[in-house]
Amino acid sequence: MICRKLMFVSCLVLSPVCFAQHTNTALLASACASCHGTNGHSVGGTPSLAGLDEDYFFQQMQQFQSGKRASSVMQQHALGYKEDEIRELAKYFAGQK
């Protein structure tokens, strides 16, 4: 009985943290929508991000940050993200189908 109560209280306490994490990722991803489309589904000449492999996305963003991959627009965007935020975005876009 005590374990059930403890589990219930833990869920209540941690739910806002999980929700905030999801909300933050969706907010980060919304910055990509103007060029890469809603949820990463591009309708224009820019590449779609939806369904990209997490590691590939992460590596490309690192290359934009370091200047190894040239793109003035993407370089500026990539420099605005921390490593953990890029990982969150990579996971988010990999999950979009």
Gaussian input, Z-matrix of N, CA and C with variables (Angstrom, degrees):
# hf/3-21g

backbone

0 1
 N
 C     1     B1
 C     2     B2     1     A1
 N     3     B3     2     A2     1     D1
 C     4     B4     3     A3     2     D2
 C     5     B5     4     A4     3     D3
 N     6     B6     5     A5     4     D4
 C     7     B7     6     A6     5     D5
 C     8     B8     7     A7     6     D6
 N     9     B9     8     A8     7     D7
 C    10    B10     9     A9     8     D8
 C    11    B11    10    A10     9     D9
 N    12    B12    11    A11    10    D10
 C    13    B13    12    A12    11    D11
 C    14    B14    13    A13    12    D12
 N    15    B15    14    A14    13    D13
 C    16    B16    15    A15    14    D14
 C    17    B17    16    A16    15    D15
 N    18    B18    17    A17    16    D16
 C    19    B19    18    A18    17    D17
 C    20    B20    19    A19    18    D18
 N    21    B21    20    A20    19    D19
 C    22    B22    21    A21    20    D20
 C    23    B23    22    A22    21    D21
 N    24    B24    23    A23    22    D22
 C    25    B25    24    A24    23    D23
 C    26    B26    25    A25    24    D24
 N    27    B27    26    A26    25    D25
 C    28    B28    27    A27    26    D26
 C    29    B29    28    A28    27    D27
 N    30    B30    29    A29    28    D28
 C    31    B31    30    A30    29    D29
 C    32    B32    31    A31    30    D30
 N    33    B33    32    A32    31    D31
 C    34    B34    33    A33    32    D32
 C    35    B35    34    A34    33    D33
 N    36    B36    35    A35    34    D34
 C    37    B37    36    A36    35    D35
 C    38    B38    37    A37    36    D36
 N    39    B39    38    A38    37    D37
 C    40    B40    39    A39    38    D38
 C    41    B41    40    A40    39    D39
 N    42    B42    41    A41    40    D40
 C    43    B43    42    A42    41    D41
 C    44    B44    43    A43    42    D42
 N    45    B45    44    A44    43    D43
 C    46    B46    45    A45    44    D44
 C    47    B47    46    A46    45    D45
 N    48    B48    47    A47    46    D46
 C    49    B49    48    A48    47    D47
 C    50    B50    49    A49    48    D48
 N    51    B51    50    A50    49    D49
 C    52    B52    51    A51    50    D50
 C    53    B53    52    A52    51    D51
 N    54    B54    53    A53    52    D52
 C    55    B55    54    A54    53    D53
 C    56    B56    55    A55    54    D54
 N    57    B57    56    A56    55    D55
 C    58    B58    57    A57    56    D56
 C    59    B59    58    A58    57    D57
 N    60    B60    59    A59    58    D58
 C    61    B61    60    A60    59    D59
 C    62    B62    61    A61    60    D60
 N    63    B63    62    A62    61    D61
 C    64    B64    63    A63    62    D62
 C    65    B65    64    A64    63    D63
 N    66    B66    65    A65    64    D64
 C    67    B67    66    A66    65    D65
 C    68    B68    67    A67    66    D66
 N    69    B69    68    A68    67    D67
 C    70    B70    69    A69    68    D68
 C    71    B71    70    A70    69    D69
 N    72    B72    71    A71    70    D70
 C    73    B73    72    A72    71    D71
 C    74    B74    73    A73    72    D72
 N    75    B75    74    A74    73    D73
 C    76    B76    75    A75    74    D74
 C    77    B77    76    A76    75    D75
 N    78    B78    77    A77    76    D76
 C    79    B79    78    A78    77    D77
 C    80    B80    79    A79    78    D78
 N    81    B81    80    A80    79    D79
 C    82    B82    81    A81    80    D80
 C    83    B83    82    A82    81    D81
 N    84    B84    83    A83    82    D82
 C    85    B85    84    A84    83    D83
 C    86    B86    85    A85    84    D84
 N    87    B87    86    A86    85    D85
 C    88    B88    87    A87    86    D86
 C    89    B89    88    A88    87    D87
 N    90    B90    89    A89    88    D88
 C    91    B91    90    A90    89    D89
 C    92    B92    91    A91    90    D90
 N    93    B93    92    A92    91    D91
 C    94    B94    93    A93    92    D92
 C    95    B95    94    A94    93    D93
 N    96    B96    95    A95    94    D94
 C    97    B97    96    A96    95    D95
 C    98    B98    97    A97    96    D96
 N    99    B99    98    A98    97    D97
 C   100   B100    99    A99    98    D98
 C   101   B101   100   A100    99    D99
 N   102   B102   101   A101   100   D100
 C   103   B103   102   A102   101   D101
 C   104   B104   103   A103   102   D102
 N   105   B105   104   A104   103   D103
 C   106   B106   105   A105   104   D104
 C   107   B107   106   A106   105   D105
 N   108   B108   107   A107   106   D106
 C   109   B109   108   A108   107   D107
 C   110   B110   109   A109   108   D108
 N   111   B111   110   A110   109   D109
 C   112   B112   111   A111   110   D110
 C   113   B113   112   A112   111   D111
 N   114   B114   113   A113   112   D112
 C   115   B115   114   A114   113   D113
 C   116   B116   115   A115   114   D114
 N   117   B117   116   A116   115   D115
 C   118   B118   117   A117   116   D116
 C   119   B119   118   A118   117   D117
 N   120   B120   119   A119   118   D118
 C   121   B121   120   A120   119   D119
 C   122   B122   121   A121   120   D120
 N   123   B123   122   A122   121   D121
 C   124   B124   123   A123   122   D122
 C   125   B125   124   A124   123   D123
 N   126   B126   125   A125   124   D124
 C   127   B127   126   A126   125   D125
 C   128   B128   127   A127   126   D126
 N   129   B129   128   A128   127   D127
 C   130   B130   129   A129   128   D128
 C   131   B131   130   A130   129   D129
 N   132   B132   131   A131   130   D130
 C   133   B133   132   A132   131   D131
 C   134   B134   133   A133   132   D132
 N   135   B135   134   A134   133   D133
 C   136   B136   135   A135   134   D134
 C   137   B137   136   A136   135   D135
 N   138   B138   137   A137   136   D136
 C   139   B139   138   A138   137   D137
 C   140   B140   139   A139   138   D138
 N   141   B141   140   A140   139   D139
 C   142   B142   141   A141   140   D140
 C   143   B143   142   A142   141   D141
 N   144   B144   143   A143   142   D142
 C   145   B145   144   A144   143   D143
 C   146   B146   145   A145   144   D144
 N   147   B147   146   A146   145   D145
 C   148   B148   147   A147   146   D146
 C   149   B149   148   A148   147   D147
 N   150   B150   149   A149   148   D148
 C   151   B151   150   A150   149   D149
 C   152   B152   151   A151   150   D150
 N   153   B153   152   A152   151   D151
 C   154   B154   153   A153   152   D152
 C   155   B155   154   A154   153   D153
 N   156   B156   155   A155   154   D154
 C   157   B157   156   A156   155   D155
 C   158   B158   157   A157   156   D156
 N   159   B159   158   A158   157   D157
 C   160   B160   159   A159   158   D158
 C   161   B161   160   A160   159   D159
 N   162   B162   161   A161   160   D160
 C   163   B163   162   A162   161   D161
 C   164   B164   163   A163   162   D162
 N   165   B165   164   A164   163   D163
 C   166   B166   165   A165   164   D164
 C   167   B167   166   A166   165   D165
 N   168   B168   167   A167   166   D166
 C   169   B169   168   A168   167   D167
 C   170   B170   169   A169   168   D168
 N   171   B171   170   A170   169   D169
 C   172   B172   171   A171   170   D170
 C   173   B173   172   A172   171   D171
 N   174   B174   173   A173   172   D172
 C   175   B175   174   A174   173   D173
 C   176   B176   175   A175   174   D174
 N   177   B177   176   A176   175   D175
 C   178   B178   177   A177   176   D176
 C   179   B179   178   A178   177   D177
 N   180   B180   179   A179   178   D178
 C   181   B181   180   A180   179   D179
 C   182   B182   181   A181   180   D180
 N   183   B183   182   A182   181   D181
 C   184   B184   183   A183   182   D182
 C   185   B185   184   A184   183   D183
 N   186   B186   185   A185   184   D184
 C   187   B187   186   A186   185   D185
 C   188   B188   187   A187   186   D186
 N   189   B189   188   A188   187   D187
 C   190   B190   189   A189   188   D188
 C   191   B191   190   A190   189   D189
 N   192   B192   191   A191   190   D190
 C   193   B193   192   A192   191   D191
 C   194   B194   193   A193   192   D192
 N   195   B195   194   A194   193   D193
 C   196   B196   195   A195   194   D194
 C   197   B197   196   A196   195   D195
 N   198   B198   197   A197   196   D196
 C   199   B199   198   A198   197   D197
 C   200   B200   199   A199   198   D198
 N   201   B201   200   A200   199   D199
 C   202   B202   201   A201   200   D200
 C   203   B203   202   A202   201   D201
 N   204   B204   203   A203   202   D202
 C   205   B205   204   A204   203   D203
 C   206   B206   205   A205   204   D204
 N   207   B207   206   A206   205   D205
 C   208   B208   207   A207   206   D206
 C   209   B209   208   A208   207   D207
 N   210   B210   209   A209   208   D208
 C   211   B211   210   A210   209   D209
 C   212   B212   211   A211   210   D210
 N   213   B213   212   A212   211   D211
 C   214   B214   213   A213   212   D212
 C   215   B215   214   A214   213   D213
 N   216   B216   215   A215   214   D214
 C   217   B217   216   A216   215   D215
 C   218   B218   217   A217   216   D216
 N   219   B219   218   A218   217   D217
 C   220   B220   219   A219   218   D218
 C   221   B221   220   A220   219   D219
 N   222   B222   221   A221   220   D220
 C   223   B223   222   A222   221   D221
 C   224   B224   223   A223   222   D222
 N   225   B225   224   A224   223   D223
 C   226   B226   225   A225   224   D224
 C   227   B227   226   A226   225   D225
 N   228   B228   227   A227   226   D226
 C   229   B229   228   A228   227   D227
 C   230   B230   229   A229   228   D228
 N   231   B231   230   A230   229   D229
 C   232   B232   231   A231   230   D230
 C   233   B233   232   A232   231   D231
 N   234   B234   233   A233   232   D232
 C   235   B235   234   A234   233   D233
 C   236   B236   235   A235   234   D234
 N   237   B237   236   A236   235   D235
 C   238   B238   237   A237   236   D236
 C   239   B239   238   A238   237   D237
 N   240   B240   239   A239   238   D238
 C   241   B241   240   A240   239   D239
 C   242   B242   241   A241   240   D240
 N   243   B243   242   A242   241   D241
 C   244   B244   243   A243   242   D242
 C   245   B245   244   A244   243   D243
 N   246   B246   245   A245   244   D244
 C   247   B247   246   A246   245   D245
 C   248   B248   247   A247   246   D246
 N   249   B249   248   A248   247   D247
 C   250   B250   249   A249   248   D248
 C   251   B251   250   A250   249   D249
 N   252   B252   251   A251   250   D250
 C   253   B253   252   A252   251   D251
 C   254   B254   253   A253   252   D252
 N   255   B255   254   A254   253   D253
 C   256   B256   255   A255   254   D254
 C   257   B257   256   A256   255   D255
 N   258   B258   257   A257   256   D256
 C   259   B259   258   A258   257   D257
 C   260   B260   259   A259   258   D258
 N   261   B261   260   A260   259   D259
 C   262   B262   261   A261   260   D260
 C   263   B263   262   A262   261   D261
 N   264   B264   263   A263   262   D262
 C   265   B265   264   A264   263   D263
 C   266   B266   265   A265   264   D264
 N   267   B267   266   A266   265   D265
 C   268   B268   267   A267   266   D266
 C   269   B269   268   A268   267   D267
 N   270   B270   269   A269   268   D268
 C   271   B271   270   A270   269   D269
 C   272   B272   271   A271   270   D270
 N   273   B273   272   A272   271   D271
 C   274   B274   273   A273   272   D272
 C   275   B275   274   A274   273   D273
 N   276   B276   275   A275   274   D274
 C   277   B277   276   A276   275   D275
 C   278   B278   277   A277   276   D276
 N   279   B279   278   A278   277   D277
 C   280   B280   279   A279   278   D278
 C   281   B281   280   A280   279   D279
 N   282   B282   281   A281   280   D280
 C   283   B283   282   A282   281   D281
 C   284   B284   283   A283   282   D282
 N   285   B285   284   A284   283   D283
 C   286   B286   285   A285   284   D284
 C   287   B287   286   A286   285   D285
 N   288   B288   287   A287   286   D286
 C   289   B289   288   A288   287   D287
 C   290   B290   289   A289   288   D288

   B1=1.4499
   B2=1.5283
   B3=1.3232
   B4=1.4590
   B5=1.5284
   B6=1.3443
   B7=1.4751
   B8=1.5221
   B9=1.3284
   B10=1.4668
   B11=1.5249
   B12=1.3183
   B13=1.4663
   B14=1.5260
   B15=1.3178
   B16=1.4575
   B17=1.5273
   B18=1.3259
   B19=1.4582
   B20=1.5293
   B21=1.3288
   B22=1.4621
   B23=1.5253
   B24=1.3181
   B25=1.4647
   B26=1.5297
   B27=1.3229
   B28=1.4694
   B29=1.5192
   B30=1.3212
   B31=1.4679
   B32=1.5216
   B33=1.3212
   B34=1.4618
   B35=1.5258
   B36=1.3063
   B37=1.4577
   B38=1.5256
   B39=1.3266
   B40=1.4627
   B41=1.5232
   B42=1.3126
   B43=1.4669
   B44=1.5258
   B45=1.3248
   B46=1.4722
   B47=1.5283
   B48=1.3314
   B49=1.4609
   B50=1.5181
   B51=1.3270
   B52=1.4615
   B53=1.5239
   B54=1.3239
   B55=1.4612
   B56=1.5252
   B57=1.3212
   B58=1.4667
   B59=1.5198
   B60=1.3316
   B61=1.4650
   B62=1.5204
   B63=1.3422
   B64=1.4643
   B65=1.5275
   B66=1.3150
   B67=1.4571
   B68=1.5278
   B69=1.3192
   B70=1.4573
   B71=1.5287
   B72=1.3250
   B73=1.4618
   B74=1.5195
   B75=1.3187
   B76=1.4656
   B77=1.5264
   B78=1.3177
   B79=1.4645
   B80=1.5284
   B81=1.3279
   B82=1.4643
   B83=1.5266
   B84=1.3269
   B85=1.4663
   B86=1.5226
   B87=1.3187
   B88=1.4663
   B89=1.5280
   B90=1.3281
   B91=1.4644
   B92=1.5248
   B93=1.3211
   B94=1.4706
   B95=1.5317
   B96=1.3281
   B97=1.4689
   B98=1.5222
   B99=1.3176
   B100=1.4659
   B101=1.5266
   B102=1.3122
   B103=1.4742
   B104=1.5268
   B105=1.3401
   B106=1.4649
   B107=1.5237
   B108=1.3240
   B109=1.4588
   B110=1.5153
   B111=1.3308
   B112=1.4557
   B113=1.5192
   B114=1.3132
   B115=1.4608
   B116=1.5232
   B117=1.3335
   B118=1.4573
   B119=1.5101
   B120=1.3349
   B121=1.4705
   B122=1.5284
   B123=1.3202
   B124=1.4583
   B125=1.5205
   B126=1.3187
   B127=1.4663
   B128=1.5235
   B129=1.3118
   B130=1.4587
   B131=1.5134
   B132=1.3116
   B133=1.4511
   B134=1.5152
   B135=1.3270
   B136=1.4656
   B137=1.5234
   B138=1.3167
   B139=1.4684
   B140=1.5311
   B141=1.3265
   B142=1.4640
   B143=1.5200
   B144=1.3110
   B145=1.4593
   B146=1.5210
   B147=1.3250
   B148=1.4641
   B149=1.5214
   B150=1.3232
   B151=1.4599
   B152=1.5161
   B153=1.3352
   B154=1.4672
   B155=1.5237
   B156=1.3054
   B157=1.4582
   B158=1.5340
   B159=1.3293
   B160=1.4729
   B161=1.5230
   B162=1.3282
   B163=1.4646
   B164=1.5242
   B165=1.3279
   B166=1.4635
   B167=1.5304
   B168=1.3303
   B169=1.4684
   B170=1.5240
   B171=1.3325
   B172=1.4621
   B173=1.5281
   B174=1.3278
   B175=1.4654
   B176=1.5277
   B177=1.3248
   B178=1.4655
   B179=1.5252
   B180=1.3218
   B181=1.4663
   B182=1.5285
   B183=1.3340
   B184=1.4623
   B185=1.5267
   B186=1.3275
   B187=1.4636
   B188=1.5290
   B189=1.3336
   B190=1.4688
   B191=1.5294
   B192=1.3371
   B193=1.4650
   B194=1.5266
   B195=1.3220
   B196=1.4709
   B197=1.5244
   B198=1.3258
   B199=1.4559
   B200=1.5184
   B201=1.3447
   B202=1.4697
   B203=1.5224
   B204=1.3146
   B205=1.4612
   B206=1.5238
   B207=1.3030
   B208=1.4627
   B209=1.5207
   B210=1.2962
   B211=1.4608
   B212=1.5190
   B213=1.3092
   B214=1.4651
   B215=1.5261
   B216=1.3232
   B217=1.4683
   B218=1.5250
   B219=1.3284
   B220=1.4627
   B221=1.5223
   B222=1.2990
   B223=1.4584
   B224=1.5259
   B225=1.3172
   B226=1.4636
   B227=1.5296
   B228=1.3333
   B229=1.4673
   B230=1.5231
   B231=1.3259
   B232=1.4650
   B233=1.5224
   B234=1.3131
   B235=1.4650
   B236=1.5260
   B237=1.3131
   B238=1.4602
   B239=1.5198
   B240=1.3343
   B241=1.4669
   B242=1.5183
   B243=1.3308
   B244=1.4592
   B245=1.5252
   B246=1.3190
   B247=1.4627
   B248=1.5248
   B249=1.3319
   B250=1.4643
   B251=1.5273
   B252=1.3208
   B253=1.4651
   B254=1.5262
   B255=1.3198
   B256=1.4682
   B257=1.5214
   B258=1.3206
   B259=1.4763
   B260=1.5322
   B261=1.3295
   B262=1.4678
   B263=1.5239
   B264=1.3253
   B265=1.4624
   B266=1.5254
   B267=1.3205
   B268=1.4659
   B269=1.5227
   B270=1.3176
   B271=1.4688
   B272=1.5282
   B273=1.3157
   B274=1.4607
   B275=1.5272
   B276=1.3231
   B277=1.4661
   B278=1.5284
   B279=1.3162
   B280=1.4709
   B281=1.5282
   B282=1.3243
   B283=1.4626
   B284=1.5166
   B285=1.3185
   B286=1.4695
   B287=1.5243
   B288=1.3006
   B289=1.4809
   B290=1.5010
   A1=110.96
   A2=116.00
   A3=119.93
   A4=110.38
   A5=116.39
   A6=120.08
   A7=111.00
   A8=116.95
   A9=120.49
   A10=111.09
   A11=115.81
   A12=119.69
   A13=110.81
   A14=115.57
   A15=119.94
   A16=110.78
   A17=116.79
   A18=120.89
   A19=110.45
   A20=116.79
   A21=121.46
   A22=110.95
   A23=116.43
   A24=121.27
   A25=110.28
   A26=117.21
   A27=121.02
   A28=111.06
   A29=116.47
   A30=120.43
   A31=111.31
   A32=116.11
   A33=119.72
   A34=111.79
   A35=115.89
   A36=120.53
   A37=111.41
   A38=117.76
   A39=121.51
   A40=113.90
   A41=119.01
   A42=121.28
   A43=113.35
   A44=119.61
   A45=118.68
   A46=112.83
   A47=117.20
   A48=120.62
   A49=109.90
   A50=117.32
   A51=121.59
   A52=110.48
   A53=116.79
   A54=120.65
   A55=110.42
   A56=116.49
   A57=120.46
   A58=110.54
   A59=117.26
   A60=121.11
   A61=110.05
   A62=117.00
   A63=121.42
   A64=110.29
   A65=116.68
   A66=121.29
   A67=110.38
   A68=116.94
   A69=121.44
   A70=110.44
   A71=117.84
   A72=121.46
   A73=110.61
   A74=117.40
   A75=120.78
   A76=110.46
   A77=116.73
   A78=120.89
   A79=110.69
   A80=116.51
   A81=120.34
   A82=110.56
   A83=116.28
   A84=121.23
   A85=111.90
   A86=117.37
   A87=119.68
   A88=111.60
   A89=117.01
   A90=120.43
   A91=111.45
   A92=117.48
   A93=122.48
   A94=111.58
   A95=116.25
   A96=121.42
   A97=114.09
   A98=118.02
   A99=118.82
   A100=112.34
   A101=117.80
   A102=120.58
   A103=112.79
   A104=116.43
   A105=120.80
   A106=113.41
   A107=117.00
   A108=121.37
   A109=113.87
   A110=114.55
   A111=121.23
   A112=109.88
   A113=116.46
   A114=123.73
   A115=112.74
   A116=116.46
   A117=120.45
   A118=115.56
   A119=117.38
   A120=122.03
   A121=108.77
   A122=116.62
   A123=122.13
   A124=111.33
   A125=115.61
   A126=120.78
   A127=110.38
   A128=116.59
   A129=120.43
   A130=111.63
   A131=115.03
   A132=120.86
   A133=114.75
   A134=117.59
   A135=119.81
   A136=109.90
   A137=117.36
   A138=120.29
   A139=112.09
   A140=115.45
   A141=120.72
   A142=108.66
   A143=115.62
   A144=121.20
   A145=111.28
   A146=116.24
   A147=121.40
   A148=110.65
   A149=115.03
   A150=121.00
   A151=115.30
   A152=117.77
   A153=119.41
   A154=110.22
   A155=116.09
   A156=122.15
   A157=109.09
   A158=116.38
   A159=120.73
   A160=112.29
   A161=115.96
   A162=119.75
   A163=111.50
   A164=116.85
   A165=120.87
   A166=110.19
   A167=116.41
   A168=120.80
   A169=110.09
   A170=115.71
   A171=120.98
   A172=110.98
   A173=117.04
   A174=121.33
   A175=111.66
   A176=116.24
   A177=119.19
   A178=111.16
   A179=116.15
   A180=119.49
   A181=110.90
   A182=117.00
   A183=120.16
   A184=110.60
   A185=116.06
   A186=119.44
   A187=111.43
   A188=116.59
   A189=119.02
   A190=109.90
   A191=116.57
   A192=120.39
   A193=112.11
   A194=116.11
   A195=120.31
   A196=113.00
   A197=116.93
   A198=120.60
   A199=113.34
   A200=117.53
   A201=120.80
   A202=111.36
   A203=116.01
   A204=120.65
   A205=106.85
   A206=115.41
   A207=120.60
   A208=112.47
   A209=115.42
   A210=124.85
   A211=105.91
   A212=116.24
   A213=118.92
   A214=111.85
   A215=116.95
   A216=120.28
   A217=110.51
   A218=116.98
   A219=120.04
   A220=111.63
   A221=117.29
   A222=119.71
   A223=109.87
   A224=117.11
   A225=120.80
   A226=111.34
   A227=116.55
   A228=119.79
   A229=110.72
   A230=116.84
   A231=121.32
   A232=111.74
   A233=116.86
   A234=120.25
   A235=112.36
   A236=117.10
   A237=121.18
   A238=114.73
   A239=117.10
   A240=120.67
   A241=111.82
   A242=115.38
   A243=121.88
   A244=107.97
   A245=116.30
   A246=121.28
   A247=111.94
   A248=117.70
   A249=120.02
   A250=111.54
   A251=117.73
   A252=120.63
   A253=110.89
   A254=116.65
   A255=120.12
   A256=109.96
   A257=116.57
   A258=119.78
   A259=110.69
   A260=116.72
   A261=120.71
   A262=110.62
   A263=116.53
   A264=120.63
   A265=110.91
   A266=116.72
   A267=120.78
   A268=110.59
   A269=115.98
   A270=120.30
   A271=110.36
   A272=116.38
   A273=121.39
   A274=111.00
   A275=116.93
   A276=119.77
   A277=112.03
   A278=117.70
   A279=120.12
   A280=110.54
   A281=116.40
   A282=121.17
   A283=114.59
   A284=117.47
   A285=121.05
   A286=108.79
   A287=116.23
   A288=119.84
   A289=111.15
   D1=-44.76
   D2=179.66
   D3=-63.65
   D4=-38.32
   D5=178.97
   D6=-62.19
   D7=-40.46
   D8=179.23
   D9=-63.90
   D10=-43.68
   D11=178.78
   D12=-63.62
   D13=-42.08
   D14=179.37
   D15=-63.84
   D16=-41.53
   D17=178.77
   D18=-64.97
   D19=-42.04
   D20=179.38
   D21=-61.86
   D22=-47.09
   D23=179.62
   D24=-63.42
   D25=-40.23
   D26=178.19
   D27=-60.81
   D28=-42.37
   D29=178.59
   D30=-63.19
   D31=-41.74
   D32=179.05
   D33=-64.49
   D34=-40.36
   D35=-178.00
   D36=-71.18
   D37=-39.85
   D38=-175.22
   D39=-85.19
   D40=-18.69
   D41=-178.47
   D42=-56.40
   D43=-46.48
   D44=178.62
   D45=-61.55
   D46=-33.76
   D47=178.59
   D48=-65.39
   D49=-45.62
   D50=179.02
   D51=-64.24
   D52=-41.90
   D53=179.60
   D54=-64.45
   D55=-42.42
   D56=179.53
   D57=-62.74
   D58=-39.90
   D59=178.54
   D60=-60.66
   D61=-46.60
   D62=-179.27
   D63=-64.45
   D64=-42.35
   D65=-179.64
   D66=-63.59
   D67=-42.04
   D68=179.33
   D69=-62.01
   D70=-43.73
   D71=179.64
   D72=-63.99
   D73=-43.31
   D74=178.58
   D75=-62.85
   D76=-37.42
   D77=177.72
   D78=-66.54
   D79=-43.35
   D80=177.07
   D81=-60.73
   D82=-43.76
   D83=-178.25
   D84=-67.71
   D85=-28.89
   D86=-179.07
   D87=-64.32
   D88=-25.61
   D89=177.32
   D90=-67.33
   D91=-22.69
   D92=-179.33
   D93=-84.94
   D94=-17.98
   D95=-170.98
   D96=-64.17
   D97=-32.04
   D98=-176.12
   D99=-62.38
   D100=-30.26
   D101=178.09
   D102=-106.64
   D103=-38.27
   D104=-172.81
   D105=-100.10
   D106=3.99
   D107=176.11
   D108=83.56
   D109=162.14
   D110=179.07
   D111=-60.10
   D112=130.28
   D113=-178.75
   D114=56.64
   D115=23.00
   D116=176.43
   D117=85.41
   D118=8.15
   D119=179.48
   D120=-94.21
   D121=94.52
   D122=-176.60
   D123=-72.42
   D124=140.91
   D125=175.78
   D126=-114.10
   D127=-1.93
   D128=-178.12
   D129=-114.58
   D130=-148.82
   D131=-176.92
   D132=-84.31
   D133=-8.25
   D134=178.86
   D135=-83.52
   D136=151.40
   D137=-178.29
   D138=-65.96
   D139=147.68
   D140=172.22
   D141=-75.74
   D142=143.04
   D143=176.77
   D144=-99.78
   D145=-19.88
   D146=-177.77
   D147=-60.63
   D148=128.87
   D149=176.53
   D150=82.73
   D151=1.10
   D152=178.36
   D153=-65.80
   D154=145.91
   D155=175.47
   D156=-60.99
   D157=136.10
   D158=-177.63
   D159=-56.44
   D160=-47.47
   D161=-177.87
   D162=-64.17
   D163=-40.11
   D164=179.20
   D165=-62.23
   D166=-47.82
   D167=179.33
   D168=-57.68
   D169=-48.31
   D170=-178.34
   D171=-59.74
   D172=-46.24
   D173=-179.32
   D174=-62.97
   D175=-41.38
   D176=-179.99
   D177=-64.38
   D178=-41.98
   D179=179.14
   D180=-64.51
   D181=-37.94
   D182=176.59
   D183=-64.18
   D184=-38.90
   D185=179.23
   D186=-67.67
   D187=-36.18
   D188=174.55
   D189=-63.34
   D190=-43.75
   D191=-179.20
   D192=-61.37
   D193=-41.21
   D194=-176.51
   D195=-81.72
   D196=-14.90
   D197=-177.69
   D198=89.85
   D199=1.07
   D200=178.14
   D201=-67.50
   D202=-29.62
   D203=174.89
   D204=-111.31
   D205=121.55
   D206=-174.10
   D207=-84.84
   D208=129.39
   D209=171.65
   D210=-178.63
   D211=108.12
   D212=-175.09
   D213=-60.03
   D214=-39.25
   D215=-179.39
   D216=-68.13
   D217=-51.43
   D218=-177.45
   D219=-68.08
   D220=-32.15
   D221=178.16
   D222=-62.32
   D223=-44.06
   D224=179.04
   D225=-64.41
   D226=-41.91
   D227=178.42
   D228=-65.04
   D229=-47.40
   D230=-176.46
   D231=-61.40
   D232=-36.59
   D233=-179.73
   D234=-65.25
   D235=-18.23
   D236=179.78
   D237=-83.29
   D238=-2.92
   D239=-177.17
   D240=-111.61
   D241=143.45
   D242=172.10
   D243=-84.40
   D244=164.05
   D245=-178.05
   D246=-56.90
   D247=-45.13
   D248=-178.61
   D249=-65.84
   D250=-32.51
   D251=177.44
   D252=-69.13
   D253=-38.31
   D254=177.27
   D255=-64.70
   D256=-39.87
   D257=177.77
   D258=-63.35
   D259=-40.69
   D260=177.00
   D261=-61.99
   D262=-44.60
   D263=178.82
   D264=-63.63
   D265=-41.18
   D266=179.48
   D267=-59.96
   D268=-43.97
   D269=179.13
   D270=-66.57
   D271=-41.89
   D272=-179.79
   D273=-60.26
   D274=-52.55
   D275=-176.93
   D276=-68.96
   D277=-32.36
   D278=176.39
   D279=-62.40
   D280=-31.28
   D281=-179.54
   D282=-81.70
   D283=-9.89
   D284=179.37
   D285=-85.59
   D286=126.85
   D287=-179.20
   D288=-118.09

